[in-house]
Amino acid sequence: METTEIETTEENDVQEKKSKKILLPVIGILIVIAAIAYGYKRFTYSMHNEDTENSQLQANIVPVAPRISGYVTDIYIQDNMQVKKGDTLVKLDDRDLKIKVEQAEINLENAKANVDVVRSNVTSANASANATSTSIITAEANIETAKANVESAKVRVWNATENFKRYEQLYKQTSATQQQYDDASAEKQSAERQQQIAEKQVLVAEAQLRAAKQQTAASATQASGAGTQVNVAAVGIKQHEAELEYAKLQLSYAYILAPYNGYISKKNVQIGQLINPGQTICSLVDESTLWVVANFKETQIKDMHPGQTVEIKVDAYPKEKIVGKLQSIQAATGSTFSLLPADNATGNFVKVVQRIPVKIIIDKDQNKNVQLRAGMNVTVAVKIK
């Protein structure tokens, strides 16, 4: 029995060794085939794609800061809160700003009232100028009338003088009475006095005309000055309107609004805090326009150009594939914009492969099933062929 068992064990060992001799070459062949297939796949992939893991998601991140200084009275935001464009984020104490608005409104009303007064003065000045113009016409008519009276008086004087001469001769010849002689003398004297009065009336009428002309000139000057005052008052209205608009604008700055849709991050403000212009109170992240910045080696970009399709894999979602497009290639390497760029003209030179940033735009509606955040690591593959 023992001999039979020993023989059976030896046969099993022989068969096991034979099986191993057959299996090991098969496994080796399979490994070689798998390696060749993997190598061919990688070779084929590299012929049609350029990929890199040195890439991250980017988004518009804007620091929110006030335009005026003031004490915080109300806060309407929390960290990671979603807001829409125009939403009020923080409110500042606006009592003094409201008072300035009221003062500007009062100044504007006073300026408008001043314009009404000046316009009334213009109307009065124009009426006075019209009245003086009428006075000139009247004075000119009076002069003509006075001159006509002078001519009439001269005719009367001539007639009275001739009559007096006749009666004087007749009186000497005793053909006329003393009464007739006296009446002729009185008539002559009266006519001469009427002529003198008529001549003085001409002088008076001419003086009145000169006075009327001077008054007209003064009224015209006054009307012109009043018109200038109207223009000045109108400019004053515009100035106070601008001051009112500025006061309202300053008042609107007391309400800090969201510049666009996004999420609040890094909130740094408390009620009662005094904040100054330009002081960051929070950051607003716009996740509606995400893009990828991929840093490719300089040896990878020779076949790249805008418009090529890009496959994006996010480390946080390895099973999700996102499609994008290459938008642009940066005009300089990343190290060129560093704080202390390398100066290859000094010291020992060591050649280092440079990285060139490439901007990749994510197609719309590609991130519905995932929550993409700025700064996430991604792997990108640009289809070059």
C-alpha positions as CSV (number, residue, x, y, z in Angstrom):
1,M,0.0,0.0,0.0
2,E,2.7,2.4,0.9
3,T,4.6,1.7,-2.4
4,T,1.4,2.4,-4.4
5,E,0.8,5.7,-2.6
6,I,4.4,6.8,-3.3
7,E,4.1,6.0,-6.9
8,T,0.9,8.0,-7.2
9,T,2.5,11.0,-5.6
10,E,5.4,10.9,-7.9
11,E,3.1,10.7,-10.9
12,N,1.2,13.8,-9.7
13,D,4.4,15.7,-9.3
14,V,5.5,14.8,-12.8
15,Q,2.2,15.9,-14.2
16,E,2.3,19.2,-12.2
17,K,5.7,20.0,-13.5
18,K,4.6,19.3,-17.1
19,S,1.6,21.6,-16.6
20,K,3.9,24.4,-15.3
21,K,6.2,23.9,-18.2
22,I,3.3,24.4,-20.6
23,L,1.6,27.2,-18.6
24,L,4.6,29.5,-18.1
25,P,5.3,30.0,-21.8
26,V,1.6,30.6,-22.4
27,I,1.5,33.3,-19.7
28,G,4.7,34.8,-21.0
29,I,3.2,34.9,-24.5
30,L,0.0,36.5,-23.2
31,I,2.0,39.1,-21.3
32,V,4.0,39.9,-24.3
33,I,0.9,40.2,-26.4
34,A,-0.7,42.4,-23.8
35,A,2.4,44.6,-23.6
36,I,2.5,44.9,-27.4
37,A,-1.2,45.7,-27.5
38,Y,-0.8,48.3,-24.8
39,G,2.2,49.8,-26.4
40,Y,0.5,49.9,-29.8
41,K,-2.5,51.6,-28.2
42,R,-0.3,54.1,-26.5
43,F,1.6,54.7,-29.7
44,T,-1.6,55.2,-31.6
45,Y,-3.0,57.5,-28.9
46,S,0.1,59.6,-28.8
47,M,0.0,59.9,-32.6
48,H,-3.5,61.6,-32.4
49,N,-3.5,63.2,-28.9
50,E,-1.4,65.4,-26.7
51,D,-2.2,65.2,-23.0
52,T,-1.1,66.6,-19.7
53,E,-2.0,66.4,-16.1
54,N,-0.6,69.8,-15.4
55,S,-4.0,71.6,-15.7
56,Q,-6.7,73.1,-13.6
57,L,-10.1,74.6,-13.8
58,Q,-10.3,78.3,-13.8
59,A,-13.2,80.8,-13.3
60,N,-13.8,84.5,-13.0
61,I,-13.2,85.5,-9.3
62,V,-13.9,89.1,-8.6
63,P,-13.1,90.7,-5.2
64,V,-16.2,92.7,-4.0
65,A,-15.2,96.1,-2.5
66,P,-17.2,99.3,-1.6
67,R,-16.7,102.6,-3.4
68,I,-17.3,104.7,-0.3
69,S,-16.4,104.4,3.4
70,G,-19.0,103.7,6.0
71,Y,-20.2,101.5,8.8
72,V,-21.8,98.2,8.0
73,T,-25.5,98.0,9.1
74,D,-26.8,94.9,7.3
75,I,-25.3,91.8,5.8
76,Y,-27.3,89.6,3.5
77,I,-24.8,87.0,2.5
78,Q,-23.1,83.9,3.8
79,D,-20.1,81.9,2.7
80,N,-20.8,79.7,-0.4
81,M,-24.2,81.4,-0.9
82,Q,-25.4,81.7,-4.5
83,V,-26.4,85.2,-5.5
84,K,-27.7,86.8,-8.7
85,K,-26.6,90.0,-10.5
86,G,-28.0,93.0,-8.7
87,D,-28.6,91.3,-5.3
88,T,-27.8,93.4,-2.3
89,L,-24.8,91.9,-0.5
90,V,-24.0,94.5,2.2
91,K,-25.7,97.8,3.3
92,L,-23.8,100.7,4.8
93,D,-25.1,103.5,7.0
94,D,-26.7,105.9,4.6
95,R,-28.2,108.6,6.9
96,D,-25.7,111.3,6.0
97,L,-25.9,110.4,2.4
98,K,-29.7,110.9,2.4
99,I,-29.3,114.3,4.1
100,K,-26.9,115.3,1.3
101,V,-29.5,114.2,-1.3
102,E,-32.1,116.4,0.4
103,Q,-29.8,119.3,0.5
104,A,-29.1,118.9,-3.2
105,E,-32.8,118.8,-3.9
106,I,-33.4,122.0,-1.9
107,N,-30.5,123.8,-3.8
108,L,-32.0,122.7,-7.1
109,E,-35.4,124.1,-6.2
110,N,-33.8,127.4,-5.1
111,A,-32.0,127.5,-8.4
112,K,-35.2,127.0,-10.3
113,A,-37.0,129.7,-8.3
114,N,-34.1,132.0,-9.0
115,V,-34.6,131.4,-12.7
116,D,-38.2,132.4,-12.5
117,V,-37.3,135.6,-10.7
118,V,-34.7,136.5,-13.3
119,R,-37.1,135.7,-16.1
120,S,-39.6,138.1,-14.5
121,N,-37.0,140.7,-14.4
122,V,-36.3,140.1,-18.1
123,T,-40.0,140.6,-18.8
124,S,-40.1,143.9,-16.9
125,A,-36.9,145.1,-18.7
126,N,-38.4,144.2,-22.1
127,A,-41.6,146.0,-21.2
128,S,-39.6,149.0,-20.1
129,A,-37.7,148.9,-23.3
130,N,-40.9,148.8,-25.3
131,A,-42.3,151.7,-23.3
132,T,-39.2,153.8,-24.0
133,S,-39.4,152.9,-27.6
134,T,-43.0,154.3,-27.6
135,S,-41.6,157.4,-25.8
136,I,-39.1,158.0,-28.6
137,I,-41.9,157.8,-31.2
138,T,-44.0,160.2,-29.2
139,A,-41.0,162.6,-28.7
140,E,-40.3,162.5,-32.4
141,A,-44.0,163.3,-33.2
142,N,-43.9,166.2,-30.6
143,I,-40.8,167.6,-32.4
144,E,-42.6,167.6,-35.7
145,T,-45.7,169.2,-34.1
146,A,-43.5,171.9,-32.4
147,K,-41.7,172.6,-35.7
148,A,-45.1,173.0,-37.5
149,N,-46.2,175.3,-34.7
150,V,-43.1,177.4,-35.2
151,E,-43.8,177.7,-38.9
152,S,-47.4,178.7,-38.2
153,A,-46.2,181.2,-35.6
154,K,-43.7,182.7,-38.1
155,V,-46.6,183.2,-40.6
156,R,-48.7,184.8,-37.9
157,V,-45.8,187.1,-36.9
158,W,-45.3,188.1,-40.6
159,N,-49.0,188.8,-41.0
160,A,-49.2,190.8,-37.7
161,T,-46.1,192.8,-38.6
162,E,-47.4,193.8,-42.0
163,N,-50.7,194.8,-40.5
164,F,-48.9,196.9,-37.8
165,K,-46.9,198.6,-40.5
166,R,-50.0,199.6,-42.4
167,Y,-51.9,200.9,-39.3
168,E,-48.8,202.7,-38.2
169,Q,-48.7,204.7,-41.5
170,L,-52.4,205.2,-41.4
171,Y,-52.2,206.4,-37.8
172,K,-49.5,208.9,-38.8
173,Q,-51.8,210.1,-41.6
174,T,-54.6,210.2,-39.0
175,S,-56.5,207.7,-41.1
176,A,-56.6,205.1,-38.3
177,T,-57.6,205.5,-34.8
178,Q,-55.5,205.0,-31.7
179,Q,-57.5,201.9,-30.9
180,Q,-56.7,200.3,-34.2
181,Y,-53.0,201.2,-33.9
182,D,-52.9,199.6,-30.4
183,D,-54.7,196.5,-31.5
184,A,-52.2,196.0,-34.4
185,S,-49.3,196.5,-32.1
186,A,-50.7,194.0,-29.5
187,E,-51.4,191.5,-32.3
188,K,-47.8,191.8,-33.5
189,Q,-46.3,191.3,-30.0
190,S,-48.6,188.3,-29.3
191,A,-47.5,186.6,-32.5
192,E,-43.9,187.2,-31.7
193,R,-44.3,185.7,-28.3
194,Q,-46.2,182.6,-29.7
195,Q,-43.3,182.1,-32.1
196,Q,-40.8,182.2,-29.2
197,I,-42.9,179.7,-27.3
198,A,-43.2,177.4,-30.3
199,E,-39.4,177.5,-30.7
200,K,-38.9,176.6,-27.1
201,Q,-41.4,173.8,-27.5
202,V,-39.1,172.4,-30.3
203,L,-36.2,172.5,-27.9
204,V,-38.2,170.8,-25.2
205,A,-39.4,168.1,-27.6
206,E,-35.8,167.5,-28.8
207,A,-34.6,167.2,-25.1
208,Q,-37.4,164.7,-24.5
209,L,-36.3,162.7,-27.5
210,R,-32.7,162.6,-26.2
211,A,-33.9,161.5,-22.8
212,A,-36.1,158.9,-24.4
213,K,-33.2,157.5,-26.4
214,Q,-30.9,157.4,-23.3
215,Q,-33.7,155.6,-21.4
216,T,-34.1,153.2,-24.3
217,A,-30.4,152.4,-24.3
218,A,-30.5,151.9,-20.5
219,S,-33.5,149.6,-20.8
220,A,-31.8,147.6,-23.6
221,T,-28.7,147.3,-21.4
222,Q,-30.9,146.2,-18.5
223,A,-32.7,143.7,-20.7
224,S,-29.5,142.3,-22.0
225,G,-28.1,142.0,-18.5
226,A,-31.3,140.3,-17.3
227,G,-30.9,137.9,-20.3
228,T,-27.4,137.1,-19.2
229,Q,-28.6,136.5,-15.7
230,V,-31.1,134.0,-17.1
231,N,-28.3,132.1,-18.8
232,V,-26.3,132.2,-15.6
233,A,-29.3,131.0,-13.6
234,A,-29.9,128.2,-16.1
235,V,-26.2,127.1,-15.7
236,G,-26.8,127.1,-12.0
237,I,-29.7,124.7,-12.4
238,K,-27.5,122.3,-14.4
239,Q,-24.9,122.5,-11.8
240,H,-27.3,121.7,-9.0
241,E,-28.8,118.9,-11.1
242,A,-25.4,117.4,-11.4
243,E,-24.8,117.8,-7.7
244,L,-28.1,116.0,-7.0
245,E,-27.2,113.2,-9.4
246,Y,-23.8,112.8,-7.7
247,A,-25.5,112.8,-4.2
248,K,-27.9,110.1,-5.4
249,L,-25.0,108.1,-6.9
250,Q,-23.1,108.3,-3.6
251,L,-26.3,107.1,-1.8
252,S,-26.5,104.1,-4.2
253,Y,-23.0,103.1,-3.2
254,A,-24.2,102.5,0.3
255,Y,-25.8,99.3,-1.1
256,I,-23.1,96.9,-2.3
257,L,-24.5,94.8,-5.2
258,A,-23.5,91.6,-6.9
259,P,-21.8,92.4,-10.2
260,Y,-22.9,89.1,-11.8
261,N,-24.3,85.7,-10.9
262,G,-22.1,83.5,-8.8
263,Y,-21.1,82.2,-5.4
264,I,-19.9,84.1,-2.3
265,S,-16.5,83.0,-1.0
266,K,-14.1,84.3,1.6
267,K,-16.6,86.6,3.3
268,N,-14.7,89.1,5.5
269,V,-17.2,91.6,6.9
270,Q,-19.1,92.1,10.1
271,I,-22.0,94.3,11.3
272,G,-20.6,97.6,12.8
273,Q,-17.3,97.3,10.9
274,L,-15.9,100.4,9.3
275,I,-14.9,99.6,5.7
276,N,-13.0,101.8,3.3
277,P,-13.1,102.1,-0.5
278,G,-11.3,99.3,-2.2
279,Q,-11.4,97.0,0.9
280,T,-12.3,93.5,-0.1
281,I,-15.4,92.2,1.8
282,C,-15.8,89.0,-0.1
283,S,-15.0,87.3,-3.4
284,L,-17.6,86.4,-6.0
285,V,-16.9,83.2,-8.1
286,D,-18.6,83.0,-11.5
287,E,-19.0,79.3,-12.2
288,S,-21.1,79.8,-15.3
289,T,-18.0,80.4,-17.4
290,L,-15.4,77.8,-16.4
291,W,-12.4,77.1,-18.5
292,V,-9.2,75.0,-18.2
293,V,-5.6,76.3,-18.2
294,A,-3.4,73.4,-19.3
295,N,0.4,73.7,-19.1
296,F,1.8,71.7,-22.0
297,K,5.5,71.1,-22.6
298,E,6.9,73.2,-25.3
299,T,7.6,70.0,-27.3
300,Q,3.8,69.2,-27.4
301,I,2.3,72.3,-29.0
302,K,3.7,72.2,-32.5
303,D,0.6,70.5,-33.9
304,M,-1.9,72.4,-31.6
305,H,-4.1,75.2,-32.9
306,P,-7.4,77.0,-31.8
307,G,-10.5,75.1,-32.5
308,Q,-9.2,71.6,-31.8
309,T,-11.4,69.2,-29.7
310,V,-10.2,68.5,-26.2
311,E,-11.3,65.7,-23.9
312,I,-11.3,66.6,-20.2
313,K,-11.2,64.3,-17.2
314,V,-11.7,65.7,-13.8
315,D,-9.9,64.0,-11.0
316,A,-12.9,64.2,-8.7
317,Y,-15.1,62.5,-11.4
318,P,-12.9,60.0,-13.1
319,K,-15.8,58.3,-14.9
320,E,-17.1,61.6,-16.4
321,K,-15.8,62.8,-19.7
322,I,-16.2,66.5,-20.6
323,V,-15.6,67.9,-24.0
324,G,-14.1,71.3,-24.7
325,K,-12.3,73.3,-27.4
326,L,-8.8,74.8,-27.5
327,Q,-9.3,78.5,-27.6
328,S,-5.8,80.0,-27.5
329,I,-2.2,79.4,-26.8
330,Q,-0.3,81.8,-24.6
331,A,2.3,84.0,-26.3
332,A,4.9,83.2,-23.7
333,T,5.9,80.5,-21.3
334,G,4.7,80.4,-17.7
335,S,8.2,81.1,-16.3
336,T,8.4,84.3,-18.3
337,F,5.7,85.8,-16.0
338,S,7.2,84.6,-12.8
339,L,8.3,87.0,-10.1
340,L,12.0,86.1,-10.7
341,P,12.3,84.9,-14.2
342,A,15.4,82.8,-15.0
343,D,18.3,84.6,-16.5
344,N,20.2,82.1,-18.7
345,A,23.0,84.5,-19.4
346,T,24.3,84.2,-15.8
347,G,25.9,81.2,-14.1
348,N,25.7,77.7,-15.3
349,F,23.0,76.9,-17.8
350,V,20.7,73.9,-17.3
351,K,18.2,73.3,-20.0
352,V,14.7,72.8,-18.6
353,V,11.7,72.0,-20.7
354,Q,9.3,74.9,-20.5
355,R,5.6,74.9,-20.0
356,I,3.2,76.9,-22.2
357,P,-0.3,77.6,-20.9
358,V,-3.2,76.7,-23.2
359,K,-6.7,78.0,-22.6
360,I,-9.5,75.4,-23.1
361,I,-13.2,76.4,-23.2
362,I,-15.7,73.9,-21.8
363,D,-18.7,73.4,-23.9
364,K,-22.0,74.6,-22.5
365,D,-24.2,72.0,-20.6
366,Q,-21.1,69.8,-20.1
367,N,-21.1,70.1,-16.3
368,K,-24.7,69.4,-15.5
369,N,-23.9,66.0,-13.8
370,V,-20.9,67.2,-11.9
371,Q,-20.1,70.0,-9.5
372,L,-17.1,71.7,-11.0
373,R,-15.1,74.2,-8.9
374,A,-12.3,76.6,-9.8
375,G,-8.9,75.1,-8.9
376,M,-9.9,71.4,-9.5
377,N,-7.2,69.2,-11.1
378,V,-8.0,67.8,-14.5
379,T,-6.3,65.8,-17.2
380,V,-6.7,67.1,-20.8
381,A,-6.1,65.5,-24.1
382,V,-6.0,67.6,-27.3
383,K,-6.9,65.7,-30.5
384,I,-4.3,66.9,-32.9
385,K,-5.2,64.6,-35.7
